[in-house]
Amino acid sequence: MMKNVSILGSTGSIGRNTLQVIEHLSDKFNIVGLAAGKNTKLLKKQVEKFKPKVVSLERTEDAQEIMQAYSHLGLRVVSGREGAEEIAQIEDNDIVVCAITGINGLLPTLAAVKAGKRVALANKESMVVAGSLLKKEANRTGAEIIPVDSEHSGVFQCLVKENRENIKRVILTASGGPFFRTPKEDMQKITLEEALNHPRWKMGAKVTIDSATLMNKGLELIEAKWLFDLHPQQLEILIHPQSIVHSLVEMKDGSVLAQMSTTDMRIPIQYALTYPQREKAPVASLDLSQIQSLDFFEVDTNKFPLIKIARLALKEGGSFPVALNAANEEVVDAFLKKKLRFSEVYDVIREAVEAHDTREVNSIEEIFQIDREIKMKTRKIIEQRC
Ligand SMILES: NC(=O)c1ccc[n+]([C@@H]2O[C@H](COP(=O)([O-])OP(=O)(O)OC[C@H]3O[C@@H](n4cnc5c(N)ncnc54)[C@H](OP(=O)(O)O)[C@@H]3O)[C@@H](O)[C@H]2O)c1
């Protein structure tokens, strides 16, 4: 049966890859809604090709431009946060792909969970800051949260026929980013262009920088805790530069399950759409004889100290992950605007969260309040350094 899909963040890296999957499986999936940020040019092309019923843009003026261009199609055009939430809750949706970056994706993701449909989750920051609330809401509405992040999709795939009580530990792999082999003393000289040049994955700017600092892996630990109900001590990271093994799950009897594939986000995206079925994908076969060796290394937390703070946030829970995510979002934004050096990223984040008094968070309003407070504090720290 044909399934209706809406994409939040359709103009981004995950959004574009999702549309490729849908084009390939056009006899199974149909686009009903697309939400974008500011890229009107690309959204127009997507409208012409996929003919959604509703689209949303971040700004009203961009929405008006689209409305005028496509009035003849009977397209509904909405805008702002409410616009993205409307796309998440389109009655006809069977699946909502949540791929807006950062905490900006939280309310639309929550709206999708509240609608009780399948949520293909790429927006890891939502789980990091509001994992408990999203899980509670999904239990209430029956929404299925299927991970899109390749590591979490790997764990999910390993566990399809397993009893989760039998898990001993989960190991998320990390490519190590562009600076895995950079000597610690040379980390001072890293430029924005070098940090944006990821050796394995082509992704949006924010997640690419997070991959260079390894904060991405820290956020993924917290995401995994909520997705798979794991204790912090059950979660580990291994550097695996080939990015072929996406995750490993050790069961209590000593068996270790691994999920492997070529480095292509269309594989986990497609799985999140077709689960529990599998469909042919337009991706290269994995040829291990060409790759020859698969290497695994411990993370050097002296070189990538954000992993230590992320582990602390994982252990403490409550408002700490919210604070850490807020500081990180502000710092990455400043680094992308060249207001901060790569070598300052850790110091600023540490200073922004070290005095944070961890408390329970019980509402979305509290999450946004902490996010605002920490972002303001981080901006001040950055300004003092400029
Ligand atoms: N890329 C990957 O391979 C990958 C892998 C695993 C997980 N993820 C996660 O998936 C999420 C998306 O990553 P990405 O690489 O696809 O990022 P990206 O390329 O930067 O795309 C982000 C998308 O969100 C839209 N957007 C941003 N702010 C918005 C707002 N306020 N309202 C509506 N739309 C907004 C952007 O629109 P415009 O471009 O139109 O402004 C774009 O469509 C992140 O949470 C990331 O951590 C990504």
PDBQT file of the ligand as one rigid body, heavy atoms in Angstrom, charges set to zero:
ROOT
HETATM    1  N1  LIG A 401      23.453  14.694   7.190  1.00  0.00    +0.000 N 
HETATM    2  C1  LIG A 401      23.618  13.517   7.735  1.00  0.00    +0.000 C 
HETATM    3  O1  LIG A 401      24.214  12.621   7.125  1.00  0.00    +0.000 OA
HETATM    4  C2  LIG A 401      23.084  13.221   9.107  1.00  0.00    +0.000 A 
HETATM    5  C3  LIG A 401      23.323  11.954   9.669  1.00  0.00    +0.000 A 
HETATM    6  C4  LIG A 401      22.737  11.654  10.893  1.00  0.00    +0.000 A 
HETATM    7  C5  LIG A 401      21.982  12.598  11.565  1.00  0.00    +0.000 A 
HETATM    8  N2  LIG A 401      21.794  13.837  11.013  1.00  0.00    +0.000 N 
HETATM    9  C6  LIG A 401      20.982  14.815  11.747  1.00  0.00    +0.000 C 
HETATM   10  O2  LIG A 401      19.902  15.227  10.926  1.00  0.00    +0.000 OA
HETATM   11  C7  LIG A 401      19.592  16.593  11.162  1.00  0.00    +0.000 C 
HETATM   12  C8  LIG A 401      19.697  17.330   9.835  1.00  0.00    +0.000 C 
HETATM   13  O3  LIG A 401      21.028  17.245   9.365  1.00  0.00    +0.000 OA
HETATM   14  P1  LIG A 401      21.442  17.711   7.906  1.00  0.00    +0.000 P 
HETATM   15  O4  LIG A 401      22.845  17.307   7.718  1.00  0.00    +0.000 OA
HETATM   16  O5  LIG A 401      20.398  17.272   6.950  1.00  0.00    +0.000 OA
HETATM   17  O6  LIG A 401      21.382  19.291   8.095  1.00  0.00    +0.000 OA
HETATM   18  P2  LIG A 401      21.258  20.414   6.965  1.00  0.00    +0.000 P 
HETATM   19  O7  LIG A 401      21.798  19.923   5.683  1.00  0.00    +0.000 OA
HETATM   20  O8  LIG A 401      21.817  21.655   7.552  1.00  0.00    +0.000 OA
HETATM   21  O9  LIG A 401      19.673  20.581   6.797  1.00  0.00    +0.000 OA
HETATM   22  C9  LIG A 401      18.858  21.129   7.784  1.00  0.00    +0.000 C 
HETATM   23  C10 LIG A 401      17.450  21.297   7.260  1.00  0.00    +0.000 C 
HETATM   24  O10 LIG A 401      16.649  21.936   8.240  1.00  0.00    +0.000 OA
HETATM   25  C11 LIG A 401      16.052  23.107   7.663  1.00  0.00    +0.000 C 
HETATM   26  N3  LIG A 401      15.868  24.080   8.720  1.00  0.00    +0.000 N 
HETATM   27  C12 LIG A 401      16.830  24.650   9.488  1.00  0.00    +0.000 A 
HETATM   28  N4  LIG A 401      16.261  25.487  10.383  1.00  0.00    +0.000 NA
HETATM   29  C13 LIG A 401      14.921  25.424  10.157  1.00  0.00    +0.000 A 
HETATM   30  C14 LIG A 401      13.798  26.055  10.747  1.00  0.00    +0.000 A 
HETATM   31  N5  LIG A 401      13.932  26.926  11.764  1.00  0.00    +0.000 N 
HETATM   32  N6  LIG A 401      12.551  25.753  10.268  1.00  0.00    +0.000 NA
HETATM   33  C15 LIG A 401      12.404  24.887   9.250  1.00  0.00    +0.000 A 
HETATM   34  N7  LIG A 401      13.447  24.261   8.647  1.00  0.00    +0.000 NA
HETATM   35  C16 LIG A 401      14.662  24.535   9.107  1.00  0.00    +0.000 A 
HETATM   36  C17 LIG A 401      17.020  23.543   6.582  1.00  0.00    +0.000 C 
HETATM   37  O11 LIG A 401      16.369  24.398   5.657  1.00  0.00    +0.000 OA
HETATM   38  P3  LIG A 401      17.151  25.388   4.605  1.00  0.00    +0.000 P 
HETATM   39  O12 LIG A 401      18.357  24.664   4.139  1.00  0.00    +0.000 OA
HETATM   40  O13 LIG A 401      16.077  25.562   3.571  1.00  0.00    +0.000 OA
HETATM   41  O14 LIG A 401      17.441  26.645   5.335  1.00  0.00    +0.000 OA
HETATM   42  C18 LIG A 401      17.366  22.180   6.007  1.00  0.00    +0.000 C 
HETATM   43  O15 LIG A 401      16.305  21.728   5.203  1.00  0.00    +0.000 OA
HETATM   44  C19 LIG A 401      20.588  17.065  12.232  1.00  0.00    +0.000 C 
HETATM   45  O16 LIG A 401      19.980  16.992  13.483  1.00  0.00    +0.000 OA
HETATM   46  C20 LIG A 401      21.731  16.072  12.125  1.00  0.00    +0.000 C 
HETATM   47  O17 LIG A 401      22.422  15.916  13.332  1.00  0.00    +0.000 OA
HETATM   48  C21 LIG A 401      22.324  14.158   9.813  1.00  0.00    +0.000 A 
ENDROOT
TORSDOF 0
